[in-house]
Each structure stands twice: as C-alpha cells, then as structure tokens.
Amino acid sequence: MDLQEFIKNAAICFEDTDPNEINADTVFKNLEEWSSLTTLELIAMVKTKYNKTITGKDIRQSNTVEDLFNAVSSK
C-alpha cells in the first residue's frame, strides 16, 4: 500500500475540499466537511480499496491522513 495512493483515495471522501489540498500532514478532522458521514465513507473506502477493516476508534485515534494510513497499514 502506497501513501500517495492512499491520500488520493481518502481525498475522494472529502468532496468539498480540493484534492490537491489534502496531503499526508492534513488534519482531516479540521476540514469543514468532516462529519460522521465522512467517517463512514473512509471506513467504506478502506474496505473497498484495501480489503481491510478500520473502526471509528482507529479514526478517532488518527489526526492526520498519514496517521490514518498507518492505522490501515497495521491491519
């Protein structure tokens, strides 16, 4: 699994944010559109693209997109 590919896939979950503004250091919870629905979209994206299961706890413990990538990578 590649970090840049993960960033690109995660950016799709944030429809109102320009994908070019999302990088490894982006604190995704600070994005204006962050919501419980976005959490579900991220969980579904990880399951679909990477066949891995992450939980709401994994997301709560992550701050940046790279933190989330590392959580997924550890599964």
C-alpha positions in Angstrom: 0.0 0.0 0.0 1.4 3.4 -1.1 0.9 6.6 1.0 0.3 8.8 -2.1 -2.3 6.4 -3.5 -4.0 6.3 0.0 -4.1 10.1 0.1 -5.7 10.2 -3.4 -8.3 7.7 -2.3 -9.0 9.4 1.0 -9.4 12.8 -0.7 -12.4 11.4 -2.7 -14.2 11.2 0.7 -13.9 14.9 1.1 -16.0 16.1 -1.8 -15.9 19.8 -0.9 -12.1 20.1 -0.5 -9.8 20.4 -3.4 -7.9 17.1 -3.6 -4.7 19.0 -4.1 -5.1 20.5 -0.6 -5.0 17.1 1.1 -1.6 15.6 1.9 0.0 13.4 4.5 0.1 16.2 7.1 -3.6 17.3 6.6 -5.5 17.2 9.9 -8.6 15.7 8.3 -10.8 16.4 11.3 -10.2 20.1 10.8 -11.7 20.1 7.3 -15.0 21.9 7.1 -16.9 18.9 5.8 -15.7 16.5 8.5 -18.7 14.6 9.9 -19.9 11.1 11.0 -20.8 10.5 7.4 -17.3 11.2 6.3 -16.1 8.7 8.9 -18.4 6.0 7.3 -17.1 7.0 3.8 -13.5 6.5 5.0 -14.3 3.1 6.5 -16.1 2.0 3.3 -13.2 3.3 1.1 -10.7 1.3 3.2 -12.8 -1.9 3.0 -13.4 -1.5 -0.8 -9.9 -0.4 -1.9 -7.7 -2.3 0.6 -9.9 -5.1 1.8 -9.1 -4.0 5.4 -11.4 -3.1 8.2 -10.9 0.0 10.3 -13.1 1.2 13.2 -14.3 4.5 14.4 -11.7 4.1 17.2 -9.0 3.9 14.6 -10.2 7.1 13.0 -10.6 8.9 16.4 -7.0 8.0 17.3 -5.7 9.4 14.0 -5.2 13.1 13.4 -3.5 13.3 10.0 -4.1 11.5 6.8 -0.7 9.8 7.4 -1.9 8.6 10.9 -4.9 7.1 9.2 -2.7 5.5 6.5 -0.5 4.0 9.3 -3.6 2.6 11.1 -4.8 0.9 7.9 -1.3 -0.4 7.1 -1.1 -2.0 10.6 -4.2 -4.1 9.9 
